[in-house]
Amino acid sequence: MSLHLSQDLNDAHNSLLRLSGSVEEMIGKSVQSLVERRGSLAAEVIDRDNEVDRGEVRIEEDCLKMLALHQPVAADLRRITTMMKINNDLERMADLACNIAQRADSLCPHPEFPIPSGIDQMANMAISMVRRSLDAFVNRDTEMAFRVIKDDDKVDAKNVEVIEVLNSLMSRDSSQIYAAMHCFSASRHIEQIADHAVSVAEDTIYMVDGVIVRHRRPAITTATDPNDSGNS
């Protein structure tokens, strides 16, 4: 690897880490604004979206320049393409955080609406997945990446629980339908954030091992937890 390529890679890597920190914060604040019905916090999340968009474009441009100028191969090429994919996932997570914040803003006029506790639980799980997937990328830790992929099933299951609670609530009290639908959307957005964390984990595995693991979820779940006796 040339000295110039090494420096450009490190610069792009550091920019990606700064972007990931901003996105993690947006996700946390968007969920907080939903659970606590804080319109000012929701507005803060939405206002930061343009900043993330600009950061995402800059990182993509930097990666494309590296591809054009240095023509990297093998591990360097995988690293650059992985950074581009993760960059895109982070931008989509920021968009989803804004969507959650918008749902939170719509729920502010309905302080009596009981937000299911599963929302907060699912959000904590998704945020943990995001953080660990990025840690796996930074540390080139494929074992952690595989654990993130496996944890997606837990988020999906929690999302189903939340939907069941909301459906039950709407069937009992039709006046809650409007607020429940906003809550339903927020739950779906949180589940999608977890999906993007899985994408980051999958791309990390590709970067480190050169193996594409997308669309192989059953095999991954079975093969990556040898110490799991099947009891929970």
NUTORGU-858986 format. One record per residue: x, y, z of N, C-alpha, C in turn; residue in one letter. Coordinates in Angstrom, 1 decimal, m for minus. Layout:
# NUTORGU-858986
[[X, Y, Z], [X, Y, Z], [X, Y, Z], "a"]
...
This chain:
# NUTORGU-858986
[[0.8, m1.2, 0.0], [0.0, 0.0, 0.0], [0.9, 1.2, 0.0], "m"]
[[0.6, 2.2, m0.9], [1.3, 3.4, m0.9], [1.0, 4.3, 0.3], "s"]
[[2.0, 5.2, 0.6], [1.8, 6.1, 1.7], [0.6, 7.0, 1.5], "l"]
[[0.4, 7.4, 0.3], [m0.8, 8.3, 0.0], [m2.1, 7.6, 0.2], "h"]
[[m2.2, 6.3, m0.3], [m3.4, 5.6, m0.1], [m3.7, 5.3, 1.4], "l"]
[[m2.6, 5.0, 2.1], [m2.8, 4.7, 3.5], [m3.3, 6.0, 4.2], "s"]
[[m2.8, 7.1, 3.9], [m3.3, 8.4, 4.5], [m4.7, 8.6, 4.2], "q"]
[[m5.1, 8.5, 2.9], [m6.4, 8.7, 2.4], [m7.4, 7.7, 3.1], "d"]
[[m7.0, 6.5, 3.2], [m7.8, 5.5, 3.9], [m8.1, 5.9, 5.4], "l"]
[[m7.1, 6.3, 6.0], [m7.2, 6.7, 7.4], [m8.1, 7.9, 7.6], "n"]
[[m8.0, 8.9, 6.7], [m8.8, 10.1, 6.7], [m10.3, 9.7, 6.5], "d"]
[[m10.6, 8.9, 5.5], [m11.9, 8.4, 5.3], [m12.5, 7.6, 6.4], "a"]
[[m11.7, 6.8, 7.0], [m12.1, 6.0, 8.1], [m12.4, 6.9, 9.3], "h"]
[[m11.6, 7.9, 9.6], [m11.9, 8.8, 10.7], [m13.2, 9.6, 10.4], "n"]
[[m13.4, 10.0, 9.2], [m14.6, 10.7, 8.8], [m15.9, 9.8, 9.0], "s"]
[[m15.7, 8.5, 8.7], [m16.8, 7.6, 8.9], [m17.1, 7.4, 10.4], "l"]
[[m16.1, 7.4, 11.2], [m16.4, 7.2, 12.6], [m17.1, 8.4, 13.2], "l"]
[[m16.7, 9.6, 12.7], [m17.4, 10.8, 13.2], [m18.8, 10.8, 12.8], "r"]
[[m19.1, 10.4, 11.6], [m20.5, 10.3, 11.1], [m21.2, 9.3, 11.9], "l"]
[[m20.6, 8.1, 12.2], [m21.3, 7.1, 13.0], [m21.7, 7.6, 14.4], "s"]
[[m20.8, 8.4, 15.0], [m21.1, 9.0, 16.3], [m22.3, 9.9, 16.2], "g"]
[[m22.4, 10.7, 15.2], [m23.6, 11.6, 15.0], [m24.9, 10.8, 14.8], "s"]
[[m24.8, 9.8, 14.0], [m26.0, 9.0, 13.7], [m26.5, 8.2, 15.0], "v"]
[[m25.5, 7.7, 15.7], [m25.9, 7.0, 17.0], [m26.6, 8.0, 17.9], "e"]
[[m26.1, 9.2, 18.0], [m26.7, 10.2, 18.9], [m28.1, 10.5, 18.4], "e"]
[[m28.3, 10.6, 17.0], [m29.6, 11.0, 16.5], [m30.6, 9.9, 16.8], "m"]
[[m30.2, 8.6, 16.7], [m31.1, 7.5, 17.0], [m31.6, 7.5, 18.4], "i"]
[[m30.6, 7.7, 19.3], [m30.9, 7.8, 20.7], [m31.9, 8.9, 21.1], "g"]
[[m31.6, 10.1, 20.5], [m32.5, 11.2, 20.8], [m33.8, 11.1, 20.2], "k"]
[[m33.9, 10.4, 19.0], [m35.2, 10.3, 18.4], [m36.1, 9.4, 19.2], "s"]
[[m35.6, 8.3, 19.8], [m36.3, 7.4, 20.6], [m36.7, 8.1, 21.9], "v"]
[[m35.8, 8.8, 22.5], [m36.1, 9.6, 23.7], [m37.2, 10.6, 23.4], "q"]
[[m37.2, 11.3, 22.3], [m38.2, 12.2, 22.0], [m39.6, 11.5, 21.9], "s"]
[[m39.6, 10.3, 21.4], [m40.8, 9.5, 21.2], [m41.4, 9.1, 22.6], "l"]
[[m40.5, 8.5, 23.4], [m40.9, 8.0, 24.7], [m41.4, 9.1, 25.6], "v"]
[[m40.6, 10.2, 25.6], [m40.9, 11.3, 26.5], [m41.8, 12.4, 25.9], "e"]
[[m42.1, 12.2, 24.6], [m42.9, 13.2, 23.9], [m42.3, 14.6, 24.0], "r"]
[[m41.1, 14.7, 23.5], [m40.4, 15.9, 23.6], [m40.2, 16.5, 22.2], "r"]
[[m41.1, 17.4, 21.8], [m41.0, 18.0, 20.5], [m39.7, 18.7, 20.2], "g"]
[[m39.1, 19.4, 21.2], [m37.9, 20.1, 20.9], [m36.8, 19.2, 20.6], "s"]
[[m36.8, 18.0, 21.2], [m35.7, 17.0, 21.0], [m35.9, 16.4, 19.6], "l"]
[[m37.2, 16.2, 19.2], [m37.4, 15.7, 17.9], [m37.0, 16.7, 16.8], "a"]
[[m37.2, 17.9, 17.0], [m36.8, 19.0, 16.1], [m35.3, 19.0, 16.0], "a"]
[[m34.6, 18.8, 17.1], [m33.1, 18.8, 17.1], [m32.6, 17.6, 16.2], "e"]
[[m33.2, 16.5, 16.3], [m32.8, 15.3, 15.4], [m33.0, 15.7, 13.9], "v"]
[[m34.2, 16.2, 13.6], [m34.5, 16.5, 12.2], [m33.6, 17.5, 11.7], "i"]
[[m33.2, 18.5, 12.5], [m32.3, 19.6, 12.0], [m30.9, 19.0, 11.7], "d"]
[[m30.5, 17.9, 12.3], [m29.2, 17.4, 12.0], [m29.1, 16.6, 10.8], "r"]
[[m30.2, 16.3, 10.1], [m30.2, 15.4, 9.0], [m29.3, 15.9, 7.8], "d"]
[[m29.4, 17.2, 7.6], [m28.7, 17.8, 6.5], [m27.2, 17.7, 6.7], "n"]
[[m26.8, 17.8, 8.0], [m25.3, 17.7, 8.3], [m24.9, 16.2, 8.0], "e"]
[[m25.7, 15.2, 8.3], [m25.3, 13.9, 8.0], [m25.3, 13.6, 6.5], "v"]
[[m26.2, 14.2, 5.8], [m26.3, 14.1, 4.3], [m25.0, 14.6, 3.7], "d"]
[[m24.6, 15.8, 4.2], [m23.3, 16.4, 3.6], [m22.1, 15.5, 4.0], "r"]
[[m22.1, 15.0, 5.2], [m21.0, 14.1, 5.6], [m20.9, 12.8, 4.7], "g"]
[[m22.1, 12.3, 4.5], [m22.2, 11.0, 3.7], [m21.7, 11.3, 2.2], "e"]
[[m22.0, 12.4, 1.7], [m21.6, 12.7, 0.3], [m20.1, 12.9, 0.3], "v"]
[[m19.5, 13.6, 1.3], [m18.1, 13.8, 1.3], [m17.3, 12.5, 1.4], "r"]
[[m17.8, 11.6, 2.2], [m17.1, 10.3, 2.4], [m17.2, 9.5, 1.1], "i"]
[[m18.4, 9.5, 0.5], [m18.5, 8.8, m0.8], [m17.5, 9.4, m1.9], "e"]
[[m17.4, 10.7, m1.9], [m16.5, 11.3, m2.9], [m15.1, 10.9, m2.6], "e"]
[[m14.7, 10.9, m1.3], [m13.4, 10.5, m1.0], [m13.1, 9.1, m1.4], "d"]
[[m14.0, 8.2, m1.2], [m13.8, 6.8, m1.5], [m13.7, 6.6, m3.0], "c"]
[[m14.5, 7.3, m3.8], [m14.5, 7.3, m5.2], [m13.1, 7.8, m5.8], "l"]
[[m12.6, 8.8, m5.1], [m11.3, 9.4, m5.5], [m10.2, 8.3, m5.3], "k"]
[[m10.3, 7.6, m4.2], [m9.3, 6.6, m3.9], [m9.4, 5.5, m4.9], "m"]
[[m10.6, 5.1, m5.3], [m10.7, 4.1, m6.3], [m10.1, 4.5, m7.7], "l"]
[[m10.3, 5.8, m8.0], [m9.8, 6.3, m9.3], [m8.4, 6.6, m9.3], "a"]
[[m7.8, 7.1, m8.2], [m6.4, 7.5, m8.2], [m5.5, 6.4, m7.9], "l"]
[[m5.9, 5.5, m6.9], [m4.9, 4.5, m6.4], [m5.2, 3.1, m7.0], "h"]
[[m6.3, 2.9, m7.6], [m6.7, 1.6, m8.1], [m6.3, 0.5, m7.2], "q"]
[[m6.9, 0.5, m6.0], [m6.5, m0.5, m5.0], [m7.0, m1.9, m5.4], "p"]
[[m6.4, m2.9, m4.8], [m6.8, m4.3, m5.0], [m6.9, m5.0, m3.7], "v"]
[[m7.5, m6.2, m3.8], [m7.6, m7.2, m2.6], [m8.1, m6.5, m1.4], "a"]
[[m7.4, m6.5, m0.3], [m7.9, m6.1, 1.0], [m8.2, m4.6, 1.0], "a"]
[[m7.4, m3.8, 0.3], [m7.6, m2.4, 0.3], [m8.9, m2.1, m0.5], "d"]
[[m9.1, m2.8, m1.5], [m10.4, m2.6, m2.3], [m11.6, m3.0, m1.5], "l"]
[[m11.5, m4.1, m0.8], [m12.6, m4.5, 0.1], [m12.9, m3.5, 1.2], "r"]
[[m11.8, m2.9, 1.7], [m12.0, m1.9, 2.8], [m12.7, m0.7, 2.3], "r"]
[[m12.3, m0.2, 1.1], [m12.9, 1.0, 0.5], [m14.4, 0.8, 0.2], "i"]
[[m14.7, m0.4, m0.5], [m16.1, m0.7, m0.8], [m16.9, m0.9, 0.4], "t"]
[[m16.3, m1.5, 1.5], [m17.1, m1.6, 2.7], [m17.4, m0.3, 3.3], "t"]
[[m16.4, 0.6, 3.3], [m16.7, 2.0, 3.9], [m17.8, 2.7, 3.1], "m"]
[[m17.8, 2.5, 1.8], [m18.9, 3.1, 1.0], [m20.3, 2.6, 1.4], "m"]
[[m20.3, 1.2, 1.6], [m21.6, 0.6, 2.0], [m22.0, 1.1, 3.4], "k"]
[[m21.1, 1.1, 4.3], [m21.4, 1.5, 5.7], [m21.8, 2.9, 5.7], "i"]
[[m21.2, 3.7, 4.9], [m21.5, 5.1, 4.8], [m23.0, 5.3, 4.4], "n"]
[[m23.4, 4.5, 3.4], [m24.8, 4.6, 3.0], [m25.8, 4.1, 4.0], "n"]
[[m25.4, 3.0, 4.7], [m26.2, 2.5, 5.8], [m26.4, 3.6, 6.9], "d"]
[[m25.3, 4.3, 7.2], [m25.4, 5.3, 8.3], [m26.4, 6.4, 7.9], "l"]
[[m26.3, 6.8, 6.6], [m27.2, 7.9, 6.1], [m28.7, 7.4, 6.2], "e"]
[[m28.9, 6.1, 5.9], [m30.3, 5.6, 6.0], [m30.7, 5.6, 7.4], "r"]
[[m29.8, 5.2, 8.3], [m30.2, 5.2, 9.7], [m30.6, 6.6, 10.2], "m"]
[[m29.8, 7.6, 9.8], [m30.2, 9.0, 10.1], [m31.5, 9.3, 9.6], "a"]
[[m31.9, 8.9, 8.4], [m33.2, 9.2, 7.8], [m34.3, 8.5, 8.7], "d"]
[[m34.0, 7.3, 9.1], [m35.0, 6.6, 10.0], [m35.1, 7.3, 11.3], "l"]
[[m34.0, 7.8, 11.9], [m34.1, 8.5, 13.1], [m35.0, 9.7, 13.0], "a"]
[[m34.9, 10.4, 11.8], [m35.7, 11.6, 11.5], [m37.2, 11.1, 11.4], "c"]
[[m37.4, 10.0, 10.8], [m38.8, 9.5, 10.7], [m39.4, 9.2, 12.1], "n"]
[[m38.6, 8.7, 13.0], [m39.0, 8.4, 14.4], [m39.3, 9.7, 15.1], "i"]
[[m38.4, 10.7, 14.8], [m38.6, 12.0, 15.5], [m39.9, 12.7, 14.9], "a"]
[[m40.2, 12.5, 13.7], [m41.5, 13.0, 13.1], [m42.7, 12.4, 13.8], "q"]
[[m42.6, 11.0, 14.0], [m43.7, 10.3, 14.7], [m43.8, 10.8, 16.1], "r"]
[[m42.7, 11.1, 16.7], [m42.7, 11.6, 18.1], [m43.4, 13.0, 18.1], "a"]
[[m43.1, 13.8, 17.2], [m43.7, 15.1, 17.1], [m45.2, 15.0, 16.9], "d"]
[[m45.6, 14.0, 16.1], [m47.1, 13.8, 15.9], [m47.8, 13.3, 17.2], "s"]
[[m47.0, 12.6, 18.0], [m47.6, 12.1, 19.3], [m47.6, 13.0, 20.4], "l"]
[[m46.9, 14.2, 20.3], [m46.9, 15.1, 21.4], [m48.3, 15.6, 21.8], "c"]
[[m49.2, 15.8, 20.8], [m50.5, 16.3, 21.3], [m51.4, 15.2, 21.9], "p"]
[[m50.8, 14.0, 22.1], [m51.5, 12.9, 22.6], [m50.8, 12.3, 23.9], "h"]
[[m50.7, 13.1, 24.9], [m49.9, 12.7, 26.1], [m50.6, 11.5, 26.8], "p"]
[[m51.9, 11.3, 26.5], [m52.6, 10.2, 27.2], [m52.3, 8.8, 26.6], "e"]
[[m51.7, 8.8, 25.4], [m51.6, 7.6, 24.6], [m50.5, 6.7, 25.3], "f"]
[[m50.8, 5.5, 25.6], [m49.8, 4.6, 26.3], [m48.8, 4.0, 25.3], "p"]
[[m47.6, 4.5, 25.2], [m46.6, 3.9, 24.3], [m46.2, 2.6, 24.9], "i"]
[[m46.2, 1.5, 24.1], [m45.8, 0.2, 24.6], [m44.4, 0.2, 25.1], "p"]
[[m44.2, m0.5, 26.3], [m42.8, m0.5, 26.8], [m41.8, m1.2, 25.9], "s"]
[[m42.4, m2.1, 25.0], [m41.6, m2.8, 24.1], [m40.8, m1.9, 23.1], "g"]
[[m41.4, m0.7, 22.8], [m40.7, 0.3, 22.0], [m39.4, 0.6, 22.5], "i"]
[[m39.3, 1.0, 23.8], [m38.1, 1.4, 24.4], [m37.1, 0.2, 24.4], "d"]
[[m37.6, m1.0, 24.8], [m36.8, m2.2, 24.8], [m36.2, m2.5, 23.4], "q"]
[[m37.0, m2.4, 22.4], [m36.6, m2.7, 21.1], [m35.5, m1.7, 20.6], "m"]
[[m35.7, m0.4, 21.0], [m34.8, 0.6, 20.6], [m33.5, 0.4, 21.2], "a"]
[[m33.4, 0.0, 22.5], [m32.2, m0.3, 23.2], [m31.4, m1.4, 22.5], "n"]
[[m32.2, m2.4, 22.1], [m31.6, m3.5, 21.4], [m31.0, m3.1, 20.0], "m"]
[[m31.7, m2.3, 19.3], [m31.3, m1.8, 18.0], [m30.1, m0.9, 18.1], "a"]
[[m30.1, 0.0, 19.1], [m29.0, 0.9, 19.3], [m27.7, 0.1, 19.7], "i"]
[[m27.9, m0.9, 20.5], [m26.7, m1.8, 20.8], [m26.2, m2.5, 19.6], "s"]
[[m27.1, m2.9, 18.7], [m26.7, m3.6, 17.5], [m25.9, m2.6, 16.6], "m"]
[[m26.3, m1.4, 16.5], [m25.6, m0.4, 15.7], [m24.2, m0.2, 16.3], "v"]
[[m24.2, 0.0, 17.6], [m22.9, 0.3, 18.2], [m21.9, m0.9, 18.0], "r"]
[[m22.4, m2.1, 18.3], [m21.5, m3.2, 18.2], [m21.1, m3.6, 16.7], "r"]
[[m22.0, m3.3, 15.8], [m21.6, m3.5, 14.4], [m20.5, m2.6, 14.0], "s"]
[[m20.6, m1.3, 14.4], [m19.5, m0.4, 14.1], [m18.2, m0.7, 14.9], "l"]
[[m18.4, m1.2, 16.1], [m17.2, m1.7, 16.8], [m16.5, m2.8, 16.1], "d"]
[[m17.4, m3.7, 15.6], [m16.8, m4.9, 14.8], [m16.1, m4.4, 13.6], "a"]
[[m16.6, m3.4, 12.9], [m15.9, m2.8, 11.8], [m14.6, m2.2, 12.2], "f"]
[[m14.6, m1.4, 13.2], [m13.3, m0.8, 13.6], [m12.3, m1.8, 14.0], "v"]
[[m12.7, m2.8, 14.8], [m11.8, m3.8, 15.3], [m11.6, m5.0, 14.4], "n"]
[[m12.3, m5.0, 13.3], [m12.2, m6.1, 12.3], [m12.6, m7.4, 13.1], "r"]
[[m13.6, m7.4, 13.9], [m14.0, m8.5, 14.7], [m15.2, m9.2, 14.1], "d"]
[[m15.0, m10.3, 13.4], [m16.0, m11.0, 12.7], [m16.9, m11.7, 13.7], "t"]
[[m16.4, m12.2, 14.8], [m17.2, m12.9, 15.8], [m18.3, m11.9, 16.3], "e"]
[[m17.9, m10.7, 16.6], [m18.9, m9.7, 17.1], [m19.9, m9.4, 16.0], "m"]
[[m19.5, m9.4, 14.7], [m20.3, m9.1, 13.6], [m21.4, m10.2, 13.5], "a"]
[[m21.0, m11.5, 13.6], [m21.9, m12.6, 13.6], [m22.9, m12.5, 14.7], "f"]
[[m22.5, m12.1, 15.9], [m23.5, m11.9, 17.0], [m24.5, m10.8, 16.7], "r"]
[[m24.1, m9.8, 16.1], [m25.0, m8.7, 15.7], [m26.1, m9.3, 14.7], "v"]
[[m25.6, m10.0, 13.8], [m26.5, m10.6, 12.8], [m27.6, m11.5, 13.5], "i"]
[[m27.1, m12.3, 14.4], [m28.0, m13.2, 15.1], [m29.0, m12.4, 16.0], "k"]
[[m28.6, m11.3, 16.6], [m29.5, m10.5, 17.5], [m30.7, m9.9, 16.7], "d"]
[[m30.6, m9.9, 15.4], [m31.7, m9.2, 14.7], [m33.0, m10.0, 14.9], "d"]
[[m32.9, m11.3, 15.1], [m34.2, m12.0, 15.3], [m34.9, m11.6, 16.6], "d"]
[[m34.1, m11.1, 17.6], [m34.7, m10.7, 18.9], [m35.4, m9.3, 18.6], "k"]
[[m34.9, m8.5, 17.8], [m35.5, m7.2, 17.5], [m36.8, m7.5, 16.7], "v"]
[[m36.7, m8.4, 15.7], [m37.9, m8.7, 15.0], [m39.0, m9.3, 15.9], "d"]
[[m38.7, m10.1, 16.8], [m39.7, m10.7, 17.7], [m40.3, m9.6, 18.6], "a"]
[[m39.5, m8.7, 19.1], [m40.0, m7.6, 19.9], [m40.9, m6.7, 19.1], "k"]
[[m40.6, m6.5, 17.8], [m41.4, m5.7, 16.9], [m42.8, m6.3, 16.8], "n"]
[[m42.8, m7.6, 16.7], [m44.1, m8.3, 16.6], [m44.9, m8.1, 17.9], "v"]
[[m44.3, m8.2, 19.0], [m44.9, m8.0, 20.3], [m45.6, m6.6, 20.3], "e"]
[[m44.8, m5.6, 19.9], [m45.3, m4.2, 19.9], [m46.5, m4.1, 19.0], "v"]
[[m46.5, m4.7, 17.8], [m47.6, m4.6, 16.9], [m48.8, m5.2, 17.5], "i"]
[[m48.6, m6.4, 18.2], [m49.8, m7.0, 18.8], [m50.4, m6.1, 19.9], "e"]
[[m49.6, m5.5, 20.7], [m50.1, m4.6, 21.7], [m50.9, m3.4, 21.1], "v"]
[[m50.3, m2.9, 20.0], [m51.0, m1.7, 19.4], [m52.3, m2.2, 18.7], "l"]
[[m52.3, m3.3, 18.1], [m53.5, m3.8, 17.5], [m54.6, m4.1, 18.5], "n"]
[[m54.2, m4.6, 19.7], [m55.2, m4.8, 20.8], [m55.7, m3.5, 21.3], "s"]
[[m54.8, m2.5, 21.4], [m55.3, m1.2, 21.9], [m56.3, m0.6, 20.9], "l"]
[[m56.0, m0.6, 19.6], [m56.9, 0.0, 18.6], [m58.2, m0.7, 18.6], "m"]
[[m58.2, m2.0, 18.8], [m59.5, m2.8, 18.7], [m60.4, m2.4, 19.9], "s"]
[[m59.7, m2.1, 21.1], [m60.5, m1.7, 22.3], [m61.0, m0.3, 22.3], "r"]
[[m60.2, 0.6, 21.6], [m60.5, 2.0, 21.7], [m60.2, 2.7, 20.4], "d"]
[[m61.2, 2.9, 19.5], [m60.9, 3.4, 18.2], [m60.4, 4.9, 18.2], "s"]
[[m60.6, 5.6, 19.3], [m60.1, 6.9, 19.4], [m58.5, 7.0, 19.5], "s"]
[[m57.9, 5.8, 19.7], [m56.5, 5.8, 19.8], [m55.8, 5.4, 18.5], "q"]
[[m56.6, 5.2, 17.5], [m56.1, 4.6, 16.2], [m55.0, 5.6, 15.6], "i"]
[[m55.3, 6.9, 15.6], [m54.4, 7.9, 15.0], [m53.0, 7.8, 15.7], "y"]
[[m53.0, 7.9, 17.0], [m51.7, 7.9, 17.7], [m51.1, 6.5, 17.6], "a"]
[[m51.9, 5.4, 17.6], [m51.3, 4.1, 17.5], [m50.6, 3.9, 16.2], "a"]
[[m51.1, 4.4, 15.1], [m50.5, 4.3, 13.8], [m49.1, 5.0, 13.7], "m"]
[[m49.0, 6.1, 14.4], [m47.7, 6.8, 14.5], [m46.7, 5.9, 15.3], "h"]
[[m47.2, 5.3, 16.3], [m46.4, 4.5, 17.1], [m46.0, 3.2, 16.4], "c"]
[[m46.9, 2.7, 15.6], [m46.7, 1.5, 14.7], [m45.5, 1.9, 13.8], "f"]
[[m45.6, 3.0, 13.1], [m44.6, 3.4, 12.2], [m43.2, 3.6, 12.9], "s"]
[[m43.2, 4.1, 14.1], [m41.9, 4.3, 14.8], [m41.3, 2.9, 15.1], "a"]
[[m42.1, 2.0, 15.5], [m41.6, 0.6, 15.8], [m41.0, 0.0, 14.5], "s"]
[[m41.7, 0.2, 13.4], [m41.1, m0.3, 12.1], [m39.8, 0.4, 11.8], "r"]
[[m39.7, 1.7, 12.0], [m38.4, 2.4, 11.7], [m37.3, 1.8, 12.6], "h"]
[[m37.6, 1.6, 13.9], [m36.6, 1.0, 14.8], [m36.1, m0.3, 14.3], "i"]
[[m37.0, m1.2, 13.8], [m36.7, m2.5, 13.3], [m35.8, m2.3, 12.0], "e"]
[[m36.1, m1.3, 11.2], [m35.3, m1.1, 10.0], [m33.9, m0.7, 10.4], "q"]
[[m33.7, 0.1, 11.5], [m32.4, 0.5, 11.9], [m31.6, m0.7, 12.3], "i"]
[[m32.2, m1.7, 12.9], [m31.5, m2.9, 13.3], [m31.1, m3.7, 12.0], "a"]
[[m31.9, m3.6, 11.0], [m31.6, m4.2, 9.7], [m30.3, m3.6, 9.1], "d"]
[[m30.2, m2.3, 9.2], [m29.0, m1.6, 8.7], [m27.8, m2.0, 9.5], "h"]
[[m28.0, m2.2, 10.8], [m26.8, m2.7, 11.7], [m26.4, m4.0, 11.2], "a"]
[[m27.3, m4.9, 10.8], [m27.0, m6.2, 10.2], [m26.2, m6.0, 9.0], "v"]
[[m26.6, m5.1, 8.1], [m25.8, m4.8, 6.9], [m24.4, m4.4, 7.1], "s"]
[[m24.2, m3.6, 8.2], [m22.9, m3.2, 8.5], [m22.1, m4.4, 9.0], "v"]
[[m22.7, m5.2, 9.8], [m22.0, m6.4, 10.3], [m21.6, m7.4, 9.1], "a"]
[[m22.6, m7.5, 8.2], [m22.3, m8.4, 7.0], [m21.1, m7.8, 6.2], "e"]
[[m21.1, m6.5, 6.0], [m20.1, m5.9, 5.2], [m18.7, m6.0, 5.9], "d"]
[[m18.8, m6.0, 7.2], [m17.5, m6.1, 8.0], [m16.9, m7.5, 7.8], "t"]
[[m17.8, m8.5, 7.8], [m17.3, m9.9, 7.5], [m16.7, m10.0, 6.1], "i"]
[[m17.3, m9.3, 5.2], [m16.8, m9.3, 3.8], [m15.4, m8.7, 3.8], "y"]
[[m15.3, m7.5, 4.4], [m14.0, m6.8, 4.4], [m12.9, m7.6, 5.0], "m"]
[[m13.2, m8.3, 6.1], [m12.1, m9.1, 6.8], [m11.8, m10.4, 6.1], "v"]
[[m12.9, m11.1, 5.8], [m12.7, m12.5, 5.3], [m12.9, m12.6, 3.8], "d"]
[[m13.4, m11.6, 3.1], [m13.7, m11.7, 1.7], [m14.8, m12.6, 1.4], "g"]
[[m15.7, m12.9, 2.3], [m16.9, m13.8, 2.2], [m18.2, m13.0, 2.2], "v"]
[[m19.0, m13.2, 1.3], [m20.3, m12.5, 1.2], [m21.3, m13.4, 2.0], "i"]
[[m21.9, m12.9, 3.1], [m22.8, m13.7, 3.9], [m24.2, m13.2, 3.8], "v"]
[[m24.5, m12.2, 3.0], [m25.9, m11.8, 2.8], [m26.8, m13.0, 2.3], "r"]
[[m28.0, m13.0, 2.8], [m29.0, m14.0, 2.4], [m28.7, m15.4, 2.8], "h"]
[[m27.8, m15.5, 3.9], [m27.5, m16.8, 4.4], [m27.8, m16.9, 5.9], "r"]
[[m28.9, m16.2, 6.3], [m29.2, m16.1, 7.7], [m29.3, m17.4, 8.5], "r"]
[[m30.1, m18.4, 8.0], [m30.2, m19.7, 8.7], [m28.9, m20.3, 9.0], "p"]
[[m28.0, m20.4, 8.0], [m26.7, m21.0, 8.2], [m25.8, m20.2, 9.2], "a"]
[[m25.9, m18.9, 9.1], [m25.2, m18.0, 10.0], [m25.6, m18.2, 11.5], "i"]
[[m26.9, m18.3, 11.7], [m27.5, m18.4, 13.0], [m27.0, m19.8, 13.6], "t"]
[[m27.0, m20.8, 12.8], [m26.7, m22.1, 13.3], [m25.2, m22.3, 13.6], "t"]
[[m24.3, m21.7, 12.7], [m22.9, m22.0, 12.7], [m22.1, m21.1, 13.7], "a"]
[[m22.7, m20.0, 14.1], [m21.8, m19.0, 14.8], [m22.0, m19.0, 16.3], "t"]
[[m22.7, m19.9, 16.9], [m22.9, m19.9, 18.3], [m22.7, m21.3, 18.9], "d"]
[[m21.4, m21.8, 18.8], [m21.2, m23.2, 19.1], [m21.4, m23.5, 20.6], "p"]
[[m21.4, m22.4, 21.4], [m21.6, m22.6, 22.9], [m23.0, m22.6, 23.3], "n"]
[[m23.9, m22.3, 22.4], [m25.3, m22.2, 22.7], [m25.9, m23.6, 22.8], "d"]
[[m26.4, m23.9, 23.9], [m27.0, m25.3, 24.1], [m28.4, m25.4, 23.7], "s"]
[[m29.0, m24.2, 23.2], [m30.4, m24.2, 22.8], [m31.3, m23.7, 23.9], "g"]
[[m30.8, m23.5, 25.1], [m31.6, m23.0, 26.2], [m31.4, m21.5, 26.4], "n"]
[[m32.5, m20.8, 26.7], [m32.4, m19.4, 26.9], [m33.0, m19.0, 28.2], "s"]
